[in-house]
Amino acid sequence: MTLARKISIFSMALTASISLGIGATAILISTRSAEDIIRQSLLRQAEIGANYMRSTLESQIGALQQIAGSDALKSMKWELQKAELEGNISGLGYLDLGVVERNGRAQYARSGETADLSDSDYVKRALRGSRAISDVLSTKTTEEPVVMYAGPIPGKSGEPAGVLIAKKEGGTFSDITDTFGFGKTGYAYMVSREGTIVAHKNRDYVLSQYNPLSEAEKAPSLRLLAQDFKEICSGTKGSVEYDYGGKRIISGYAPVFGMNWSIAITAERAELTSGISTLTYLISGVAFIFLVLGAITASLIGRTIARPIRSMLPVLETISGGDLSRRLVVSSSDELGTMSDQFNRSIQSLSGIVASAKSMTSEVDLIVGGLSDQMTETAASMS
């Protein structure tokens, strides 16, 4: 194998190692960074959604509380209360409005129905002086899925004289979460601390009060999903990744402050990481281009280094045959040029030594020839 080829192969191997190493590192770092940004973005969207949900619900129940503070409601006379409520039902978008007495007996203004709500949590909270909103539940009269709002009616003694309740459609929360999303496949949903879905783009989950945690107890295949779902229901904020419906899903989640719910913003991983795949191809392409350029450069370097060395071979072969008249051509000022120059000087010195030796040999031949003539003459005279 020639020196040029050895240098080229070594340089190409070094270039390939560096290009592949830098490319792999860049892909790894960019992938992790991009995934972190995606998770942070989903979390941020969940926090924004949770804040919007809270402000929207507080605005709605605040409007209800204004009605509860009217003189007609505080009178606790049903005829006056009913007239006041009937004038506000349609304007505020309620299905019905009603009043709950302290004993838990409820009367509705539009339907005229009555019900015992003494064991309802939202009524109990309102009787203690707090405004409350229920999860999606079925009414005791029609069993249709609804959301109940409750606000205390101020009493003379400082304690609530009763509770004003408002009935809204079961998809109320979903109408709000439908305005959230992320990318093309992303959507939002809301769950209670117990794991019941109270808002979702699939209204069947809401109307059936679907609870993945409860379903996981019946179906072992859902247990892995339930473990991740528990994090969303925990009342903390963060992000989680899980498989659902044959797709890999990434979710950011955050609690709705002051409420019993958490909002999750989800999107398919394939969509979210499509940009990462493009970036990976780009980095790989750039690394390949550098690899090709490195191979070309390595070949040129190998030839550049080997060319002066190859040019020495004919000269060395001539010198080995005894011809000291040949010289190397010095065409560069680098180390190879210096080496060629020093080599020429060495040959020049050697040539001088050989010339001196030849001159001395000629003189010796003359001396020997003179002595031989003298000895011949001496021998002749003696004979």
KEKE-853253 format. One record per residue: x, z, y of N, C-alpha, C, O in turn. Coordinates in steps of 0.001 Angstrom, whole numbers, plus 500000, padded with zeros to 6 digits. Layout:
REM KEKE-853253
XZYXZYXZYXZY
...
//
This chain:
REM KEKE-853253
500838500000498807500000500000500000500875500000501245501813500790501355
500566499118502174501381499000503385501166500191504300500166500903504208
502137500389505188502052501485506148500848501310507065500160502283507372
500584500075507509499441499814508397498139500227507736497265500810508377
498013499920506440496784500276505741496664501784505573495578502345505723
497781502443505260497754503905505129497323504565506436496490505472506442
497903504096507544497546504667508845496074504399509155495378505278509663
495600503196508852494209502836509117493254503696508303492261504199508829
493555503865507016492690504664506147492649506109506606491581506720506667
493823506660506933493867508051507396493083508213508698492319509167508848
493265507293509630492573507380510918491070507216510743490288507911511392
490661506298509867489235506102509613488609507336508987487493507720509339
489331507959508055488819509181507427488663510289508450487674511023508437
489647510410509341489579511431510378488415511155511335487671512065511703
488268509887511733487171509510512625485817509752511977484894510248512623
485697509399510687484434509602509972484087511084509891482935511468510091
485094511922509593484850513361509492484373513925510823483425514710510870
485034513522511905484652514020513228483262513519513616482441514295514105
482989512224513400481700511644513770480558512289512987479530512658513556
480754512421511666479715513029510841479524514498511183478396514988511226
480628515203511427480531516616511771479802516829513081478912517675513175
480178516061514095479518516192515398478056515764515299477182516414515872
477783514677514578476410514200514425475529515215513716474417515493514164
476025515777512600475246516766511851474998518014512681473899518569512667
476024518455513406475865519637514258474861519383515367474030520239515670
474941518197515975474009517850517054472575517798516539471656518270517208
472382517225515348471035517147514767470504518544514470469345518847514757
471357519398513891470932520752513543470547521546514794469497522187514839
471416521491515808471155522252517035469915521724517751469069522502518190
469809520398517869468668519814518572467362520087517830466329520316518458
467404520063516489466196520334515708465724521769515914464539522017516139
466655522701515835466283524106516025465789524358517440464813525078517648
466464523765518406466058523942519800464672523366520038463836523985520696
464434522167519493463130521529519671462021522344519015460939522487519585
462278522882517818461264523699517137460990524985517915459845525429518001
462028525576518476461833526779519297460988526458520523460110527232520903
461259525315521136460481524913522318459025524672521934458115525050522672
458805524044520781457435523794520317456685525101520103455544525248520541
457327526046519429456681527337519171456401528084520474455333528674520642
457363528054521390457162528721522672456037528058523465455266528731524149
455954526745523367454894526032524079453520526381523516452573526601524270
453416526431522187452147526814521566451762528243521932450600528532522218
452747529128521921452484530518522304452010530605523744451069531335524058
452677529847524626452290529868526031450869529339526217450100529886527007
450522528280525493449176527739525577448149528752525062447051528865525606
448518529488524005447619530519523476447410531631524503446294532126524662
448469532022525196448346533058526223447464532582527375446632533330527888
447660531325527773446821530764528836445361530715528380444450531051529136
445155530288527124443797530234526588443155531603526507441971531753526811
443925532608526099443392533969526003442999534502527387441957535139527542
443832534238528374443522534684529741442288533969530286441457534577530960
442176532669529989441015531910530455439740532411529778438701532544530423
439824532686528479438680533202527746438233534535528345437043534768528555
439202535397528615438868536704529169438189536572530536437154537190530789
438783535764531407438217535619532756436833534985532715435955535355533495
436635534025531803435329533378531688434264534354531210433165534400531763
434588535133530183433627536101529645433361537214530643432224537666530775
434390537660531344434183538699532352433300538199533495432500538951534052
433459536918533832432608536335534864431158536284534397430237536567535164
430965535921533131429608535838532594428941537203532502427778537365532872
429690538180532006429079539495531870428972540200533221428143541090533413
429845539774534166429727540305535519428434539870536172427800540645536888
428038538614535923426755538119536448425599538887535818424604539177536482
425735539214534528424704539988533850424607541396534438423519541955534571
425776541958534788425783543312535332425105543371536709424524544394537072
425178542296537455424496542260538750422982542362538572422293543017539353
422481541699537527421048541798537239420700543224536823419662543766537204
421606543826536019421344545194535543421277546184536696420642547231536579
421925545863537806421923546770538953420772546565539911420686547250540930
419883545632539603418734545382540487417732546534540403417696547269539416
416928546678541440415929547755541488414910547613540373414455548604539800
414554546365540070413550546141539021414051546661537684413305547298536940
415350546382537369415894546851536087416053548363536080415782549009535068
416488548933537194416724550376537244415425551177537198415423552370536895
414325550499537504413034551211537461412643551598536049411875552539535850
413169550875535063412863551072533646411367550905533359410829551485532416
410705550085534211409316549711533976409309548271533482409763547364534180
408796548071532286408927546789531622408286545646532397408822544537532394
407154545881533061406510544805533801407434544274534897407568543061535060
408070545171535646408997544763536695410256544130536094410765543130536600
410738544721535026411951544200534392411718542795533836412555541908534006
410600542600533184410306541315532572410240540207533612410766539115533396
409592540486534746409490539488535807410873539123536347411161537958536621
411717540137536493413078539891536990413895539082535982414648538186536364
413745539395534721414530538714533686414085537270533503414927536389533335
412797537011533529412295535656533330412808534701534398412952533504534149
413084535226535581413581534376536651415054534057536531415558533210537267
415764534715535616417216534514535472417626533887534144418783533497533988
416728533782533203417100533313531876417676531901531914418803531674531474
416918530978532428417356529575532426418536529347533361419456528599533032
418511529986534519419555529772535503420931530180535020421925529582535431
421017531176534163422310531664533671422640531133532275423666531493531698
421780530287531740422081529650530468421913530543529254422580530330528241
421042531534529330420807532427528193419645531920527348418759531222527841
419663532282526076418520532007525221417398532976525525416219532622525489
417789534220525828416793535245526145417485536430526796418691536620526634
416735537212527520417211538454528121416275539568527696415079539352527503
416828540759527551416000541889527141416548543207527629417635543275528202
415781544252527394416172545605527791416102546499526566415144546443525795
417123547324526397417173548286525306417044549682525907417814550062526789
416078550428525430415912551803525883416954552690525209417648552260524288
417051553897525664418091554781525121417871555102523646418814555474522949
416648554963523168416380555205521745416718554000520875416577554061519653
417167552893521499417567551716520748416502550660520621416754549610520030
415322550898521151414247549910521063414465548816522098414618549090523288
414476547561521623414744546423522503413501545563522657412735545381521711
413308545030523876412239544082524166412845542856524855413680542982525750
412409541669524420412914540428525002411863539825525928410666539841525640
412346539296527044411432538792528075410786537465527690409581537293527870
411570536525527164411028535198526878410223535173525595409091534691525588
410783535680524511410107535600523208409075536688523011408166536538522194
409199537796523754408282538912523572408576539725522328407817540637522000
409647539421521634409988540132520403410524541523520708410995541801521811
410444542368519731411034543706519809411938543896518600411760543255517565
412903544783518750413846545037517655414479546401517832414575546919518945
414907546973516727415621548253516765417121547957516738417660547535515715
417782548180517866419212547892517983420041549173518116421158549155518633
419480550266517646420165551551517801421483551615517046422360552400517407
421638550813516018422880550838515233423839549709515616424878549541514976
423509548947516638424371547843517067425531548371517901425329549144518838
426718547960517566427918548477518240427932548139519726428294548978520552
427535546899520071427585546514521480426586547319522323426832547578523501
425460547711521715424485548542522422425037549963522597424894550562523663
425658550490521556426233551835521646427282551915522752427325552882523513
428128550885522828429172550863523860428561550790525247429038551442526175
427505549996525393426859549885526705426171551191527090426167551551528268
425593551906526134424967553191526428426000554247526816425662555256527434
427253554011526452428328554915526879428898554492528236429808555137528758
428366553420528796428777553012530136429729551831530190430222551500531268
430007551181529060430942550051529035430194548751528797429216548706528051
430670547696529442430123546378529164430685545897527827431827546203527485
429887545150527078430318544757525731429816543363525395428784542909525890
430590542694524526430217541385523985430406541455522478431437541925521996
429431540998521751429502541065520290430273539883519726430561538916520431
430603539978518436431063538809517706429857537900517476428740538239517865
430076536775516860428949535924516471428215536633515337428812536985514319
426925536836515527426145537549514513424767536931514381424358536099515191
424067537350513356422704536864513119421717537859513709421849539067513511
420719537344514440419725538224515050418845538834513969418646538265512896
418331540007514291417476540694513323416087540088513244415342540344512298
415742539284514240414395538707514258414362537317513642413513537029512798
415288536449514064415272535054513586416438534728512671416449533677512030
417439535636512602418645535451511792419453534217512207420256533712511422
419248533737513416420061532634513919421362533182514487421364534280515044
422477532449514365423756532947514893423736532960516423423430531952517061
424061534096516987424057534261518441425235535148518848425871535791518013
425503535161520149426443536101520750425654536978521712424867536474522513
425858538261521635425102539195522456425995539801523537427096540276523259
425499539775524771426153540425525905425348541680526237424120541676526162
426044542747526601425343543995526917425995544676528113427218544790528186
425154545132529061425649545852530237424768547047530521423547546951530399
425351548166530895424548549375531155423676549237532408424101548680533421
422466549750532317421575549817533484421790551179534130421547552201533488
422238551225535383422542552516536019421325553434536051420215553005536364
421558554730535715420496555728535761420719556726536878421813556794537439
419719557485537202419813558450538297420766559604537973421399560162538869
420863559951536710421698561085536319423176560726536197424007561591535922
423498559462536398424884559025536230425121558377534890426077557622534716
424236558674533922424319558018532621423433556783532633422462556716533387
423775555788531781422948554581531728421507554928531343421268555689530405
420548554354532086419136554554531767418718553672530606417725553945529932
419468552631530379419185551708529307420270550636529280421315550780529915
420015549573528546421007548500528409420312547151528621419258546877528047
420932546320529458420482544945529613421244544091528609422474544106528584
420519543353527789421162542503526793420817541043527064419740540720527565
421764540167526718421577538735526878421964538050525581422973538389524963
421167537101525183421394536374523941421876534961524286421224534235525037
423030534586523723423565533237523930423779532569522574423842533236521541
423888531255522595424057530508521351425347530906520634426317531329521263
425340530761519312426503531148518519427746530324518809428862530763518531
427560529121519372428710528272519692429261528498521079430062527701521568
428839529584521726429288529861523104430800529929523206431396529286524070
431421530699522334432878530835522372433555529500522037434573529144522631
432981528775521088433572527501520671433551526484521807434458525663521935
432505526549522629432441525635523778433629525858524713434109524927525359
434093527101524772435249527413525630436546526973524953437391526342525588
436709527301523671437960526946522983438094525439522792439203524934522617
436973524716522824437049523256522700437797522630523866438264521495523767
437915523361524974438624522819526138440130522984526004440889522459526818
440569523715524975441998523902524741442461522900523687441660522397522899
443727522626523683444286521734522678445779521574522886446360522128523818
446391520798521991447837520563522067448132519261521350448015519178520127
448516518236522113448788516947521505447518516287520990446418516582521459
447679515391520023446539514655519480445813515433518390444590515360518277
446568516177517589445960516865516445445694518340516730445102519028515899
446114518829517875445987520254518159444572520657518556443820519861519118
444227521896518258442940522465518661443086523987518704444105524539518288
442056524645519212442094526097519350440953526721518548439908526106518340
441180527946518107440094528729517504440315530199517826441401530598518247
439284530992517627439368532421517955438854533233516777437857532877516148
439547534326516488439190535175515351439086536622515805439699537025516793
438307537389515074438201538823515350439317539559514625440013538972513797
439489540819514926440522541614514257440268541695512756441201541858511970
439005541581512365438667541655510939438903540329510227438820540258509001
439201539268510999439500537980510400438358536987510429438500535875509920
437229537358511011436086536450511089436315535427512194436707535779513307
436070534170511881436219533109512877434999533115513791433869532947513330
435230533309515081434133533376516053434105532155516962433148531972517715
435135531317516906435150530076517675436029529073516937437141529397516521
435519527850516779436270526833516043435635525478516313434440525382516590
436459524423516228435902523081516412434934522729515291434014521936515490
435136523315514115434196523163513010433152524276513131433398525413512729
432008523945513679430981524960513945430478525638512680429963526754512746
430616524987511527430155525604510280430908526901509997430332527850509465
432203526945510353432962528175510163432367529308510989432317530456510545
431918528973512190431358529980513093429979530415512625429689531609512538
429140529445512326427760529757511948427688530519510628426801531349510427
428633530227509729428654530938508440429489532213508506429601532941507519
430078532481509684430941533655509887432044533697508821432251534707508149
432729532582508695433782532412507697434946533351507974435407533466509110
435416534019506930436516534970507052437559534650505972437345534966504801
438673534034506345439701533682505352440244534885504599440623534765503434
440288536044505248440812537234504576439887537658503437440344538026502355
438588537600503696437630537942502643437615536893501544437514537215500360
437718535633501950437705534551500963438934534602500070438872534204498907
440064535093500610441301535165499819441165536161498675441844536034497655
440298537146498837440081538112497760439352537467496582439461537911495439
438606536406496896437868535711495838438663534532495276438564534215494090
439454533888496140440206532699495725441702532964495866442205533009496989
442430533141494760443878533408494819444664532330495547445728532612496098
444159531096495561444885529999496211444973530196497726445796529558498384
444136531070498282444125531302499731444955532510500142445045532820501330
445556533187499191446258534435499511447474534196500395447751534987501297
448202533111500143449363532816500971448930532522502401449568532975503351
447843531761502555447298531487503884446827532773504547447015532961505749
446212533661503764445699534909504312446822535778504881446631536461505887
447990535753504240449117536547504749449523536099506147449781536928507020
449578534783506356449900534266507687448748534508508653448971534768509835
447512534422508151446339534605509002446245536035509520445724536271510610
446753536995508733446744538392509167447546538584510444447195539405511291
448629537820510578449444537919511791448641537496513015448755538105514079
447827536452512862447024535976513978445979537015514369445661537168515549
445448537730513380444400538730513635444957540090514040444186541012514307
446264540232514091446876541547514262446765542107515671447004543298515876
446408541280516645446342541759518021447660541638518756447786542113519885
448651541003518129449944540769518777450033539279519122449120538507518829
451131538897519739451329537486520054452571536967519340453494537726519046
452581535677519067453716535090518365453354533695517876452449533050518405
454072533243516865453803531932516266453966532039514764454691532898514262
453285531159514057453322531196512604453149529773512081452561528917512742
453670529543510891453585528218510273453003528361508878453424529223508108
452029527510508554451370527645507254450808526293506814450723525352507604
450428526217505543449815525012504986448297525179504980447768526211504566
447614524138505451446147524179505452445612522755505344445991521875506117
444726522545504375444140521226504197445158520163503833444987518995504179
446215520557503137447243519598502738448195519219503856448972518276503706
448153519935504978449018519636506113449749520901506546449257522018506386
450933520688507096451726521799507611451318522042509059451366521141509896
450919523277509334450376523623510646451276524656511327451766525589510691
451481524471512626452184525467513436451186526022514442450488525257515109
451112527341514557450158527987515464450859528975516375451748529716515955
450440528972517628450812530027518554449576530859518807448489530304518964
449707532175518853448522533024518978448771534167519962449905534605520156
447690534635520573447776535722521553446427536429521610445390535789521439
446424537743521846445153538481521915444442538264523247445073538034524279
443133538343523198442324538325524426442258539764524923441614540612524304
442917540033526029443065541411526504441700542064526728440808541495527359
441570543287526186440340544046526358439238543627525408438155544212525428
439486542632524581438487542157523626439000542381522206440135542804521990
438129542084521254438465542302519851438927541023519171438834540897517950
439432540063519967439731538748519410441145538283519753441806538816520644
441571537280519017442827536589519308442564535089519275441760534600518481
443252534377520147443127532920520202444377532290519613445494532728519890
444183531265518804445297530522518204445217529059518636444150528447518598
446350528512519045446460527088519358447286526447518251448433526837518034
446729525484517558447396524902516396447616523408516576446933522750517361
448574522895515839448831521453515804449590521147514523450251522018513956
449491519911514076450181519508512853451677519384513119452102518833514134
452455519905512191453913519867512338454428518424512409455370518129513145
453801517531511638454255516136511614454209515525513008455116514789513398
453155515830513759453053515288515114454062515951516044454721515286516843
454171517269515925455040518010516836456510517661516645457287517684517599
456892517337515406458303517066515124458624515570515094459736515183514734
457661514733515467457928513285515467459046512949516441459855512062516172
459099513645517561460173513429518522461524513836517962462546513227518279
461526514872517123462775515320516494463307514242515557464513514000515509
462409513590514807462823512514513905463443511363514689464455510794514280
462827511028515815463382509963516663464760510351517169465679509533517192
464895511620517577466188512102518056467230512067516945468392511743517190
466818512399515732467737512367514586468239510952514334469430510737514107
467317509982514375467721508582514190468675508138515296469637507412515047
468397508581516514469235508202517654470649508753517494471632508033517671
470737510040517157472051510659516984472797510008515817474003509774515900
472078509717514732472715509064513579473227507684513956474312507281513537
472438506954514756472866505627515195474108505684516068475025504877515916
474129506653516991475292506817517870476526507188517047477618506671517281
476337508095516078477459508493515218477989507299514426479200507159514251
477086506435513945477511505256513195478300504292514088479302503716513665
477828504126515332478547503245516266479961503774516517480926503009516509
480077505076516736481402505669516940482263505516515689483477505333515776
481618505592514526482363505427513271482927504015513174484080503835512782
482129503016513525482596501621513488483709501410514508484739500809514204
483486501919515740484523501787516760485804502498516345486903502011516610
485665503643515698486836504371515223487586503603514161488816503607514128
486816502923513265487462502130512212488247500970512816489369500678512400
487642500314513804488336499200514468489581499702515185490649499095515102
489428500817515889490567501385516621491671501810515665492854501593515928
491267502424514543492257502857513556493038501678513001494249501761512800
492325500569512753493004499371512241493998498827513266495111498434512917
493580498809514541494472498315515598495687499221515753496807498737515917
495470500540515702496586501481515820497564501305514672498780501296514864
497003501162513459497874500972512294498724499727512422499917499746512119
498109498643512871498866497395513033499890497517514157501004497007514043
499516498191515239500447498352516362501683499133515955502798498811516365
501478500152515151502616500963514715503459500226513674504688500291513689
502776499530512780503493498890511670504189497601512077505176497215511450
503688496909513136504264495622513517505757495711513852506530494918513314
506205496637514717507647496731515007508468497087513775509605496646513608
507852497903512917508591498289511714508761497097510790509820496900510194
507681496288510677507783495090509836508808494099510397509491493401509647
508901494051511750509863493118512349511316493510512050512215492680512182
511553494757511653512914495195511319513369494669509965514566494508509726
512398494398509068512769494063507697513658492815507596514683492868506917
513306491692508247514201490525508153515590490812508697516590490346508152
515645491593509793516947491931510380517760492769509408518955492545509215
517084493741508796517800494611507847518282493814506633519379494047506126
517456492877506173517878492048505044519106491203505408520010491039504589
519140490663506647520289489870507108521542490730507204522633490316506813
521359491941507736522502492861507886523051493241506512524260493322506296
522075493480505560522565493855504218523368492721503589524171492961502686
523158491460504063523929490334503567525231490131504329526005489227504014
525477490981505346526738490932506066526664490299507429527669490254508138
525488489801507826525348489174509134524943490225510156523814490716510165
525932490565511044525668491598512053525326490997513425525411491678514446
524947489742513433524657489097514720523195489220515119522855488968516275
522304489610514172520878489704514472520570490996515199521235492012514998
519532490947516066519109492138516820517575492217516808516867491215516705
517107493464516920515661493682517037515211493368518454515950493573519417
513966492859518566513387492579519879512709493858520385511790494367519743
513155494374521524512570495595522121511446495160523052511696494606524123
510182495419522630509021494966523415508175496109523956507128495875524561
508618497342523744507850498494524251508808499579524701509995499575524374
508244500516525470509061501621525979508731502939525304509149504002525764
507981502869524211507637504103523505508723504460522494509838503938522534
508353505383521570509337505840520597509840504708519714511020504658519367
508926503789519349509361502653518531510340501763519300511311501265518731
510079501566520605511011500789521429512358501469521520513392500808521431
512363502795521697513614503560521754514367503462520435515586503294520407
513607503573519331514242503482518013514865502096517814515971501977517285
514146501045518243514689499692518116515958499531518951516935498923518513
515924500084520152517094499988521026518293500713520417519409500193520425
518060501915519890519137502663519267519659501947518017520854501972517720
518735501310517295519152500561516106520065499393516509521084499143515865
519686498680517585520518497571518076521903498068518487522919497428518219
521913499243519153523210499810519550524057500164518337525273499972518341
523417500676517315524155501028516093524761499779515458525920499771515041
523939498714515394524446497456514828525580496900515679526552496353515157
525444497048517022526491496577517924527792497330517673528870496741517608
527661498668517530528859499478517248529465499093515911530681498959515778
528593498916514916529079498532513596529766497164513651530792496933513013
529165496274514432529769494943514575531152495040515210532072494320514821
531299495948516205532597496136516843533622496676515881534781496261515869
533161497627515062534075498201514069534540497127513082535720497050512742
533591496297512626533943495226511684534908494230512328535854493772511686
534662493895513614535557492952514330536960493529514454537959492831514274
537010494846514772538317495506514875539039495487513532540249495274513452
538261495714512489538860495724511141539399494340510795540471494215510203
538648493299511167539122491944510899540389491633511680541302490982511170
540436492104512922541629491863513764542846492546513156543924491957513079
542668493782512730543779494518512120544217493827510829545405493774510512
543267493317510114543605492631508853544459491392509126545393491099508379
544140490678510185544918489474510556546341489846510939547301489179510553
546459490931511708547800491373512113548621491774510890549804491454510782
547968492477509981548673492891508757549118491655507972550214491617507412
548243490646507944548604489417507230549826488752507866550693488240507158
549898488759509211551049488163509909552330488926509594553385488350509328
552189490260509638553365491104509347553857490868507918555046490693507654
552879490872507016553247490657505604553884489269505422554849489088504680
553290488294506142553854486937506044555271486880506594556119486210506006
555563487568507722556922487589508303557907488251507369559022487760507188
557506489369506770558386490080505838558694489199504627559808489195504104
557690488467504206557899487606503036558933486517503341559776486193502505
558848485946504583559821484902504971561233485477505047562193484848504601
561350486681505618562664487316505736563262487568504370564444487313504141
562433488074503457562938488384502133563382487090501408564325487082500618
562654486004501720563050484715501089564414484261501606565281483827500848
564570484379502928565850483969503534567012484845503019568098484343502727
566768486129502919567811487064502446568205486715501014569384486714500660
567226486428500226567528486111498818568298484808498690569131484635497800
567991483884499619568697482599499595570149482755499989571034482161499374
570400483573501037571784483756501492572627484516500451573826484268500317
572035485374499771572776486141498780573148485257497572574150485494496897
572334484260497327572675483396496189573726482387496604574149481567495789
//
